[in-house]
Amino acid sequence: MIVRCWRFRPQRSNVHLEIETFHLLDTTLAISKAAVTPLKCITCHLRTRTDRCRRGFDSCTAQKFESCMSLKIFQDNILQLSYMVCQKFCRDLTFDLNNRTYVHKCCKYNYCNSKI
């Protein structure tokens, strides 16, 4: 959207009319970038079956292309341990390896990786 603003400017004895054009879209984008709040995620580098973080408990602020991630490792359908961080280019994935199931989940709202 383009907004025009009319401004009178006297020059010598004549009055000239200037037209200034503002690109409202540029202004809106600049304002919306400042209004976006960063995504916060839980970090835990070792969470045990007792639902307690043993190592690396904190929070992280997701950077560009990052989301909150949780990796859970199951053996015989019993949760053995989990890992939570901010992860770049995260994607949901489940796979089996050495009698264990690895469930990798991603989400994009504050502290969501503690719930998935």
DSSP file (Angstrom, degrees, kcal/mol; ACC not computed):
  #  RESIDUE AA STRUCTURE BP1 BP2  ACC     N-H-->O    O-->H-N    N-H-->O    O-->H-N    TCO  KAPPA ALPHA  PHI   PSI    X-CA   Y-CA   Z-CA
    1    1 A M              0   0    0      0, 0.0    23,-1.4     0, 0.0    24,-0.9   0.000 360.0 360.0 360.0 139.8    0.0    0.0    0.0
    2    2 A I  E     -A   23   0A   0     21,-0.2     2,-0.4    22,-0.1    21,-0.2  -0.943 360.0-161.3-115.9 133.8    1.3    3.5   -0.8
    3    3 A V  E     -A   22   0A   0     19,-2.3    19,-2.6    -2,-0.4     2,-0.4  -0.943   6.1-153.2-114.4 132.8    0.3    6.6    1.2
    4    4 A R  E     -A   21   0A   0     -2,-0.4     2,-0.5    17,-0.2    17,-0.2  -0.890   5.2-163.0-108.0 138.0    0.7   10.0   -0.3
    5    5 A C  E     -A   20   0A   0     15,-2.4    15,-2.2    -2,-0.4     2,-0.4  -0.977  10.7-144.7-120.2 126.8    1.3   13.0    2.0
    6    6 A W  E     +A   19   0A   0     -2,-0.5     2,-0.4    13,-0.2    13,-0.2  -0.768  20.8 179.7 -93.4 132.0    0.7   16.5    0.6
    7    7 A R  E     -A   18   0A   0     11,-2.1    11,-2.5    -2,-0.4     2,-0.4  -0.994  20.0-142.2-136.3 131.0    3.0   19.2    1.9
    8    8 A F  E     -A   17   0A   0     -2,-0.4     9,-0.2     9,-0.2     7,-0.0  -0.754  19.9-178.4 -90.2 134.9    3.1   22.9    1.0
    9    9 A R  E     -A   16   0A   0      7,-2.4     7,-1.9    -2,-0.4     2,-0.2  -0.943  20.7-138.1-135.8 113.8    6.5   24.5    0.7
   10   10 A P  E     -A   15   0A   0      0, 0.0     2,-0.4     0, 0.0     5,-0.2  -0.488  22.4-178.3 -69.9 137.5    6.9   28.2   -0.1
   11   11 A Q  E >   -A   14   0A   0      3,-2.8     3,-1.5    -2,-0.2     2,-0.2  -0.940  60.7 -40.7-141.4 116.4    9.7   28.9   -2.6
   12   12 A R  T 3  S-     0   0    0     -2,-0.4     0, 0.0     1,-0.3     0, 0.0  -0.467 119.7 -35.1  55.2-131.4   10.4   32.5   -3.5
   13   13 A S  T 3  S+     0   0    0     -2,-0.2    -1,-0.3    -3,-0.1     2,-0.3   0.553 124.5  84.3 -96.8  -5.3    7.0   34.1   -3.8
   14   14 A N  E <  S-A   11   0A   0     -3,-1.5    -3,-2.8    -5,-0.0     2,-0.6  -0.658  73.4-132.1 -95.5 152.3    5.3   31.0   -5.3
   15   15 A V  E     -A   10   0A   0     -2,-0.3     2,-0.3    -5,-0.2    -2,-0.1  -0.914  24.1-162.1-102.7 122.0    3.8   28.2   -3.3
   16   16 A H  E     -A    9   0A   0     -7,-1.9    -7,-2.4    -2,-0.6     2,-0.6  -0.782  10.9-138.3-104.2 148.5    4.8   24.8   -4.6
   17   17 A L  E     -A    8   0A   0     -2,-0.3     2,-0.4    -9,-0.2    -9,-0.2  -0.921  18.1-164.9-107.5 122.3    3.1   21.5   -3.7
   18   18 A E  E     -A    7   0A   0    -11,-2.5   -11,-2.1    -2,-0.6     2,-0.5  -0.838   7.3-151.6-105.5 144.4    5.3   18.5   -3.0
   19   19 A I  E     -A    6   0A   0     -2,-0.4     2,-0.5   -13,-0.2   -13,-0.2  -0.970   9.7-165.4-115.3 121.9    4.0   15.0   -2.9
   20   20 A E  E     -A    5   0A   0    -15,-2.2   -15,-2.4    -2,-0.5     2,-0.5  -0.905   7.1-152.2-106.4 133.6    5.8   12.6   -0.7
   21   21 A T  E     -A    4   0A   0     -2,-0.5     2,-0.4   -17,-0.2   -17,-0.2  -0.904  10.3-170.6-108.6 128.5    5.3    8.9   -1.2
   22   22 A F  E     -A    3   0A   0    -19,-2.6   -19,-2.3    -2,-0.5     2,-1.1  -0.940  21.7-135.4-116.1 138.4    5.6    6.5    1.7
   23   23 A H  E  >  -A    2   0A   0     -2,-0.4     4,-1.4   -21,-0.2     3,-0.4  -0.811  17.0-169.4 -93.5 102.0    5.6    2.8    1.4
   24   24 A L  H  > S+     0   0    0    -23,-1.4     4,-2.7    -2,-1.1     5,-0.2   0.830  82.1  62.5 -62.3 -33.6    3.4    1.7    4.2
   25   25 A L  H  > S+     0   0    0    -24,-0.9     4,-2.6     1,-0.2    -1,-0.2   0.913 101.3  51.3 -60.5 -43.2    4.3   -1.9    3.7
   26   26 A D  H  > S+     0   0    0     -3,-0.4     4,-2.0     1,-0.2    -1,-0.2   0.913 112.0  47.0 -60.2 -42.8    8.0   -1.2    4.5
   27   27 A T  H  X S+     0   0    0     -4,-1.4     4,-2.1     2,-0.2    -2,-0.2   0.912 111.5  51.0 -65.5 -42.6    7.0    0.6    7.7
   28   28 A T  H  X S+     0   0    0     -4,-2.7     4,-2.7     1,-0.2    -2,-0.2   0.909 109.5  50.2 -62.6 -42.5    4.6   -2.2    8.7
   29   29 A L  H  X S+     0   0    0     -4,-2.6     4,-2.0     1,-0.2    -1,-0.2   0.903 109.5  51.0 -63.2 -40.5    7.3   -4.9    8.2
   30   30 A A  H  X S+     0   0    0     -4,-2.0     4,-1.2    -5,-0.2    -1,-0.2   0.898 113.0  45.8 -64.0 -39.7    9.8   -3.0   10.3
   31   31 A I  H  X S+     0   0    0     -4,-2.1     4,-1.4     1,-0.2    -2,-0.2   0.916 111.6  51.0 -69.5 -42.9    7.2   -2.6   13.1
   32   32 A S  H  X S+     0   0    0     -4,-2.7     4,-0.9     1,-0.2    -2,-0.2   0.842 105.4  56.4 -67.4 -31.5    6.2   -6.3   13.0
   33   33 A K  H  < S+     0   0    0     -4,-2.0     3,-0.4     1,-0.2    -1,-0.2   0.890 108.6  47.2 -64.5 -37.6    9.8   -7.5   13.2
   34   34 A A  H  < S+     0   0    0     -4,-1.2    -1,-0.2     1,-0.2    -2,-0.2   0.788 109.4  54.9 -72.7 -26.8   10.3   -5.6   16.4
   35   35 A A  H  < S+     0   0    0     -4,-1.4     2,-0.3    -5,-0.1    -1,-0.2   0.643  82.1 103.1 -84.0 -14.5    7.0   -7.0   17.8
   36   36 A V     <  -     0   0    0     -4,-0.9    -3,-0.0    -3,-0.4    -4,-0.0  -0.519  64.9-143.6 -72.7 128.6    7.9  -10.7   17.4
   37   37 A T        -     0   0    0     -2,-0.3    -2,-0.1     1,-0.1    -1,-0.0  -0.736  23.5-107.6 -92.5 142.9    8.9  -12.3   20.6
   38   38 A P        -     0   0    0      0, 0.0     2,-0.4     0, 0.0    25,-0.1  -0.315  32.4-107.3 -70.0 151.1   11.6  -14.9   20.4
   39   39 A L        -     0   0    0     23,-0.4    23,-2.8    27,-0.1     2,-0.4  -0.643  33.0-155.6 -79.0 128.0   10.8  -18.6   20.9
   40   40 A K  E     -B   61   0B   0     -2,-0.4    71,-3.4    21,-0.2    72,-0.4  -0.883  12.9-176.8-108.3 137.4   12.0  -20.0   24.2
   41   41 A C  E     -B   60   0B   0     19,-2.7    19,-2.5    -2,-0.4     2,-0.3  -0.914  27.5-111.5-130.0 156.0   12.7  -23.7   24.7
   42   42 A I  E     -B   59   0B   0     -2,-0.3     2,-0.5    17,-0.2    17,-0.3  -0.647  28.0-153.7 -80.4 141.1   13.7  -26.0   27.6
   43   43 A T  E     +B   58   0B   0     15,-2.7    15,-2.0    -2,-0.3     2,-0.3  -0.975  25.4 155.6-115.6 136.2   17.2  -27.4   27.5
   44   44 A C  E     -C   84   0C   0     40,-2.5    40,-2.7    -2,-0.5     3,-0.3  -0.831  21.5-168.2-155.2 115.9   18.1  -30.7   29.3
   45   45 A H  E    S+     0   0C   0     10,-2.0     2,-0.2    -2,-0.3    11,-0.2   0.608  83.7  21.8 -86.0 -11.5   21.0  -32.7   28.1
   46   46 A L  E     + D   0  55C   0      9,-1.3     8,-3.4    38,-0.1     9,-1.1  -0.712  65.3 173.2-157.5 103.3   20.0  -35.8   30.2
   47   47 A R  E     -CD  82  53C   0     35,-2.4    35,-2.1    -3,-0.3     6,-0.2  -0.952  20.9-150.9-112.1 127.9   16.5  -36.4   31.5
   48   48 A T  E >   -C   81   0C   0      4,-2.2     3,-1.8    -2,-0.5     4,-0.4  -0.296  32.1 -94.2 -94.6 176.8   16.0  -39.7   33.2
   49   49 A R  T 3  S+     0   0    0     31,-0.6    32,-0.1     1,-0.3    30,-0.1   0.750 118.8  70.2 -60.7 -25.0   12.9  -42.0   33.6
   50   50 A T  T 3  S-     0   0    0      2,-0.2    -1,-0.3     1,-0.1     3,-0.1   0.368 115.9-113.5 -76.8   8.6   12.2  -40.4   37.0
   51   51 A D  S <  S+     0   0    0     -3,-1.8     2,-0.4     1,-0.2    -2,-0.2   0.860  77.0 126.8  63.3  37.9   11.2  -37.2   35.0
   52   52 A R        -     0   0    0     -4,-0.4    -4,-2.2     0, 0.0     2,-0.6  -0.988  62.5-125.6-129.0 135.0   14.2  -35.3   36.4
   53   53 A C  E     +D   47   0C   0     -2,-0.4    -6,-0.3    -6,-0.2     4,-0.1  -0.688  26.2 179.1 -80.7 120.7   16.8  -33.4   34.4
   54   54 A R  E     +     0   0C   0     -8,-3.4     2,-0.3    -2,-0.6    -7,-0.2   0.722  64.9  22.0 -92.4 -25.4   20.2  -34.7   35.5
   55   55 A R  E    S+D   46   0C   0     -9,-1.1   -10,-2.0     1,-0.1    -9,-1.3  -0.988 116.7   8.5-150.1 133.9   22.4  -32.5   33.3
   56   56 A G        +     0   0    0     -2,-0.3     2,-0.4   -12,-0.2    -1,-0.1   0.770  64.7 173.1  77.5  29.0   22.1  -29.2   31.4
   57   57 A F        +     0   0    0    -13,-0.2     2,-0.3    -4,-0.1   -13,-0.2  -0.582  31.7  96.0 -74.9 125.6   18.8  -27.9   32.7
   58   58 A D  E     -B   43   0B   0    -15,-2.0   -15,-2.7    -2,-0.4     2,-0.3  -0.888  67.4 -92.4-173.2-159.9   18.2  -24.3   31.4
   59   59 A S  E     -B   42   0B   0    -17,-0.3     2,-0.3    -2,-0.3   -17,-0.2  -0.952  27.1-157.2-134.1 159.2   16.4  -22.6   28.6
   60   60 A C  E     -B   41   0B   0    -19,-2.5   -19,-2.7    -2,-0.3     2,-0.6  -0.943  17.2-128.1-132.6 156.4   17.5  -21.5   25.1
   61   61 A T  E     -B   40   0B   0     -2,-0.3   -21,-0.2   -21,-0.2     2,-0.1  -0.930  32.6-123.2-105.0 119.6   16.3  -18.9   22.7
   62   62 A A        -     0   0    0    -23,-2.8   -23,-0.4    -2,-0.6     3,-0.1  -0.380  26.1-153.1 -65.8 135.1   15.7  -20.3   19.2
   63   63 A Q    >   -     0   0    0      1,-0.2     3,-2.2     4,-0.1    24,-0.1  -0.246  46.5 -43.3 -93.5-173.4   17.6  -18.6   16.5
   64   64 A K  T 3  S+     0   0    0      1,-0.3    -1,-0.2    -2,-0.1     3,-0.1  -0.285 131.2   7.7 -57.2 134.0   16.7  -18.3   12.8
   65   65 A F  T 3  S+     0   0    0      1,-0.2    24,-2.5    23,-0.1    25,-0.4   0.579 105.5 122.0  68.3  13.5   15.4  -21.7   11.4
   66   66 A E  E <   +E   88   0C   0     -3,-2.2     2,-0.3    22,-0.2    -1,-0.2  -0.745  34.2 174.9-104.6 154.6   15.4  -23.2   14.9
   67   67 A S  E     -E   87   0C   0     20,-2.0    20,-3.1    -2,-0.3     2,-0.3  -0.878  43.0 -80.0-140.4 175.0   12.5  -24.8   16.9
   68   68 A C  E     -EF  86 107C   0     39,-2.2    39,-2.1    -2,-0.3     2,-0.4  -0.622  50.7-165.8 -80.0 139.4   12.2  -26.6   20.2
   69   69 A M  E     -EF  85 106C   0     16,-2.7    16,-1.6    -2,-0.3     2,-0.4  -0.962  15.8-170.5-131.8 144.7   13.2  -30.2   20.0
   70   70 A S  E     -EF  84 105C   0     35,-2.4    35,-2.8    -2,-0.4     2,-0.5  -0.999   4.1-166.1-132.2 130.9   12.7  -33.3   22.2
   71   71 A L  E     -EF  83 104C   0     12,-3.0    12,-2.1    -2,-0.4     2,-0.4  -0.977   9.8-172.6-116.2 120.6   14.4  -36.6   21.6
   72   72 A K  E     -EF  82 103C   0     31,-2.6    31,-2.9    -2,-0.5     2,-0.5  -0.932   8.9-155.5-115.0 137.7   13.0  -39.5   23.6
   73   73 A I  E     -EF  81 102C   0      8,-2.8     7,-3.2    -2,-0.4     8,-1.2  -0.954  13.4-172.4-116.8 122.2   14.7  -42.9   23.7
   74   74 A F  E     -EF  79 101C   0     27,-2.8    27,-2.5    -2,-0.5     2,-0.4  -0.854  12.2-169.3-113.9 146.5   12.5  -46.0   24.5
   75   75 A Q  E >  S-E   78   0C   0      3,-2.3     3,-1.4    -2,-0.3    25,-0.1  -0.985  83.9  -7.4-133.0 126.2   13.5  -49.6   25.2
   76   76 A D  T 3  S-     0   0    0     23,-0.5    -1,-0.1    -2,-0.4     3,-0.1   0.885 129.8 -60.5  53.7  41.2   10.6  -52.2   25.3
   77   77 A N  T 3  S+     0   0    0      1,-0.2     2,-0.5    -3,-0.0    -1,-0.3   0.640 113.4 120.3  62.5  18.0    8.2  -49.2   25.1
   78   78 A I  E <  S- E   0  75C   0     -3,-1.4    -3,-2.3     0, 0.0     2,-0.2  -0.954  70.8-116.0-113.3 127.5    9.6  -47.8   28.4
   79   79 A L  E     + E   0  74C   0     -2,-0.5    -5,-0.2    -5,-0.2     3,-0.1  -0.424  34.6 175.5 -62.7 124.8   11.1  -44.3   28.4
   80   80 A Q  E     -     0   0C   0     -7,-3.2   -31,-0.6     1,-0.4     2,-0.3   0.852  59.8 -29.5 -97.0 -49.8   14.8  -44.6   29.2
   81   81 A L  E     -CE  48  73C   0     -8,-1.2    -8,-2.8   -33,-0.2    -1,-0.4  -0.984  53.1-149.4-161.8 165.7   15.9  -41.0   28.8
   82   82 A S  E     -CE  47  72C   0    -35,-2.1   -35,-2.4    -2,-0.3     2,-0.3  -0.929   2.1-154.0-141.5 166.7   15.3  -37.8   26.9
   83   83 A Y  E     - E   0  71C   0    -12,-2.1   -12,-3.0    -2,-0.3     2,-0.4  -0.998  10.3-168.8-144.0 132.7   17.1  -34.8   25.6
   84   84 A M  E     +CE  44  70C   0    -40,-2.7   -40,-2.5    -2,-0.3     2,-0.3  -0.993  21.5 131.7-134.4 133.9   15.7  -31.3   24.9
   85   85 A V  E     - E   0  69C   0    -16,-1.6   -16,-2.7    -2,-0.4     2,-0.5  -0.934  60.0 -80.6-157.2 175.9   17.3  -28.3   23.1
   86   86 A C  E     - E   0  68C   0     -2,-0.3     2,-0.4   -18,-0.2   -18,-0.2  -0.825  54.2-162.8 -82.8 131.0   16.8  -25.6   20.4
   87   87 A Q  E >   - E   0  67C   0    -20,-3.1   -20,-2.0    -2,-0.5     3,-0.7  -0.973  15.2-134.2-129.3 129.8   17.4  -27.4   17.1
   88   88 A K  E 3  S+ E   0  66C   0     -2,-0.4   -22,-0.2     1,-0.2   -23,-0.1  -0.590  90.3   1.6 -79.0 139.6   18.1  -26.0   13.7
   89   89 A F  T 3  S-     0   0    0    -24,-2.5    -1,-0.2    -2,-0.3   -23,-0.1   0.878  91.7-174.9  51.3  45.3   16.1  -27.4   10.8
   90   90 A C    <   +     0   0    0     -3,-0.7     2,-0.3   -25,-0.4    -1,-0.2  -0.366   9.5 176.9 -71.0 146.4   14.3  -29.7   13.1
   91   91 A R        -     0   0    0     -2,-0.1     2,-0.2    14,-0.1    16,-0.0  -0.991  35.2-101.7-149.1 149.3   11.8  -32.3   11.9
   92   92 A D        +     0   0    0     -2,-0.3     2,-0.3    14,-0.1    13,-0.2  -0.468  50.5 162.1 -70.2 136.7    9.7  -35.0   13.4
   93   93 A L  E     -G  104   0C   0     11,-2.9    11,-3.5    -2,-0.2     2,-0.4  -0.978  23.5-169.2-158.6 139.4   11.2  -38.5   13.1
   94   94 A T  E     +G  103   0C   0     -2,-0.3     2,-0.3     9,-0.2     9,-0.2  -0.999  20.4 158.1-132.3 131.6   10.9  -41.9   14.7
   95   95 A F  E     -G  102   0C   0      7,-2.1     7,-3.3    -2,-0.4     2,-0.4  -0.989  32.5-127.5-150.3 158.9   13.3  -44.8   14.1
   96   96 A D  E     +G  101   0C   0     -2,-0.3     2,-0.3     5,-0.2     5,-0.2  -0.885  29.8 164.0-109.4 137.4   14.4  -48.1   15.6
   97   97 A L  E >   -G  100   0C   0      3,-2.7     3,-1.1    -2,-0.4    -2,-0.1  -0.932  65.6  -9.4-154.3 127.4   18.1  -48.9   16.3
   98   98 A N  T 3  S-     0   0    0     -2,-0.3     3,-0.1     1,-0.3    -1,-0.0   0.906 128.0 -50.6  51.7  51.6   19.7  -51.6   18.5
   99   99 A N  T 3  S+     0   0    0      1,-0.2   -23,-0.5   -24,-0.0     2,-0.3   0.690 119.3 107.4  62.6  20.8   16.4  -52.6   20.2
  100  100 A R  E <   - G   0  97C   0     -3,-1.1    -3,-2.7   -25,-0.1     2,-0.5  -0.949  61.5-141.0-126.4 149.6   15.6  -48.9   21.0
  101  101 A T  E     -FG  74  96C   0    -27,-2.5   -27,-2.8    -2,-0.3     2,-0.5  -0.950  13.3-157.3-110.8 127.6   13.1  -46.5   19.6
  102  102 A Y  E     -FG  73  95C   0     -7,-3.3    -7,-2.1    -2,-0.5     2,-0.6  -0.910   5.6-168.3-107.0 122.6   14.1  -42.9   19.0
  103  103 A V  E     -FG  72  94C   0    -31,-2.9   -31,-2.6    -2,-0.5     2,-0.6  -0.941   2.8-173.2-117.2 112.4   11.4  -40.3   18.9
  104  104 A H  E     +FG  71  93C   0    -11,-3.5   -11,-2.9    -2,-0.6     2,-0.3  -0.922  10.9 177.4-108.5 115.1   12.5  -36.9   17.6
  105  105 A K  E     -F   70   0C   0    -35,-2.8   -35,-2.4    -2,-0.6     2,-0.3  -0.924  11.8-162.1-125.7 148.3    9.7  -34.2   17.9
  106  106 A C  E     +F   69   0C   0     -2,-0.3     2,-0.3   -37,-0.2   -37,-0.2  -0.923  10.8 172.6-127.2 150.0    9.7  -30.5   17.1
  107  107 A C  E     -F   68   0C   0    -39,-2.1   -39,-2.2    -2,-0.3     6,-0.1  -0.967  25.2-143.4-153.1 165.9    7.4  -27.7   18.1
  108  108 A K        +     0   0    0     -2,-0.3     2,-0.3   -41,-0.2   -67,-0.0  -0.182  64.5  85.8-134.6  43.2    7.2  -23.9   17.8
  109  109 A Y  S >  S-     0   0    0    -69,-0.1     3,-2.0   -70,-0.0     4,-0.2  -0.975  90.3 -68.6-136.3 157.9    5.6  -22.4   20.9
  110  110 A N  T 3  S-     0   0    0     -2,-0.3   -69,-0.2     1,-0.3    -2,-0.1  -0.098 111.2 -13.2 -53.3 127.9    7.3  -21.4   24.2
  111  111 A Y  T >  S+     0   0    0    -71,-3.4     3,-1.2     1,-0.1    -1,-0.3   0.670  88.5 139.7  58.9  23.1    8.7  -24.3   26.3
  112  112 A C  G X>  +     0   0    0     -3,-2.0     3,-1.8   -72,-0.4     4,-0.9   0.754  55.4  71.8 -68.5 -24.7    6.7  -26.8   24.2
  113  113 A N  G 34 S+     0   0    0      1,-0.3    -1,-0.2    -4,-0.2    -8,-0.1   0.627  87.5  64.2 -72.0  -9.5    9.5  -29.4   24.2
  114  114 A S  G <4 S+     0   0    0     -3,-1.2    -1,-0.3     1,-0.2    -2,-0.2   0.637 107.3  43.4 -80.8 -12.8    8.9  -30.1   27.8
  115  115 A K  T <4        0   0    0     -3,-1.8    -2,-0.2    -4,-0.2    -1,-0.2   0.602 360.0 360.0-106.1 -16.2    5.4  -31.4   26.9
  116  116 A I     <        0   0    0     -4,-0.9    -2,-0.1   -11,-0.1    -3,-0.1   0.469 360.0 360.0 -95.5 360.0    6.1  -33.5   23.8
